Amino acid sequence: MNSRVERVLTWTKFKELLIELRPEEIYFAQGHAPLARPPVELRLTFTAEEVQYIFVDTPEESILRRTKILVRTDEYKNPIIGEEAIKKFICTELGRDDIKIRSFELMGGY
């Protein structure tokens, strides 16, 4: 087995790969990005044909730069990216509702 990881730099390319490869599921995680303002990032990943594809988006002010998803703050003023907003964005962009969108954080990742 010769697997590899490929970082995809643009949402357009990541979306093209999702449409072309049609994975059954995609994973997302929110992480701390100390140099971003606010200091949060969205990481999307899926696997197809022994390749793990990773896309990372960071905010500028209160909007993610590449996907334009809104970054909110919780009751403690921590920046968060809403799970429902992520799921809605992916389903809308791909034009499909059969893809499973799972939190990578719940699986002990990132």
C-alpha positions in Angstrom: 0.0 0.0 0.0 1.5 3.3 -1.1 -0.6 6.0 0.4 0.2 9.7 0.4 -1.2 13.0 1.7 -1.9 15.9 -0.6 -2.6 19.4 0.6 -5.0 21.3 -1.6 -4.5 25.1 -1.5 -7.7 26.3 -3.1 -11.4 25.6 -2.4 -12.0 25.4 -6.2 -9.5 22.6 -6.6 -10.7 20.8 -3.4 -14.3 21.0 -4.7 -13.2 19.7 -8.1 -11.6 16.7 -6.4 -14.7 16.1 -4.3 -16.9 16.1 -7.4 -14.5 13.9 -9.5 -13.7 11.3 -6.8 -17.2 11.3 -5.1 -16.1 10.2 -1.6 -18.8 8.8 0.7 -17.6 10.9 3.5 -15.6 14.0 4.4 -14.2 15.0 7.8 -13.9 18.5 9.3 -12.1 19.9 12.3 -11.7 23.3 13.9 -8.3 24.1 15.2 -6.4 26.9 16.9 -4.5 29.1 14.4 -2.5 31.5 16.5 -1.5 33.8 13.6 -5.0 34.0 12.2 -7.5 36.7 13.3 -9.6 35.4 14.9 -7.2 32.5 15.8 -9.2 29.6 14.4 -9.0 27.4 11.3 -11.2 25.0 9.4 -9.6 21.7 8.2 -11.4 19.5 5.7 -10.1 16.1 4.7 -11.2 13.1 2.7 -9.6 9.9 1.3 -9.8 8.4 -2.2 -7.7 6.0 -4.1 -5.1 5.8 -1.3 -4.6 9.6 -1.1 -5.7 11.8 1.8 -6.6 15.2 0.6 -6.5 18.1 3.1 -7.8 21.7 2.7 -7.2 24.4 5.4 -9.1 27.7 5.6 -8.4 30.6 7.9 -10.4 33.7 8.6 -10.0 37.3 7.8 -12.0 39.2 10.4 -15.1 37.1 10.8 -15.3 35.2 7.5 -13.1 32.3 6.3 -11.0 33.5 3.4 -11.6 30.8 0.9 -15.0 29.3 1.7 -16.6 32.5 3.0 -18.1 30.6 6.0 -19.0 32.9 8.9 -16.9 32.6 12.1 -19.0 33.3 15.2 -18.0 33.6 18.9 -19.4 31.5 21.7 -20.6 32.8 25.1 -16.9 32.9 26.2 -15.8 35.0 23.2 -14.0 32.0 21.6 -14.2 31.9 17.8 -16.1 29.0 16.4 -17.2 27.8 13.0 -20.7 26.3 13.3 -21.0 22.6 12.4 -24.3 23.2 10.6 -22.8 26.0 8.5 -20.0 23.7 7.5 -22.4 20.9 6.5 -24.7 23.2 4.6 -21.8 24.8 2.7 -20.4 21.4 1.6 -23.8 20.0 0.6 -24.7 23.2 -1.3 -21.3 23.5 -3.1 -21.4 19.8 -4.1 -25.0 19.7 -5.0 -25.5 16.5 -3.0 -27.0 15.5 0.3 -25.8 11.9 0.4 -22.2 12.7 1.5 -21.5 12.0 5.2 -19.9 14.9 6.9 -18.2 14.0 10.1 -16.3 15.8 12.8 -12.7 14.7 12.9 -12.4 16.1 16.4 -14.8 13.5 17.7 -12.6 10.8 16.3 -9.6 11.9 18.3 -8.0 13.7 15.5 -6.5 17.2 15.2 
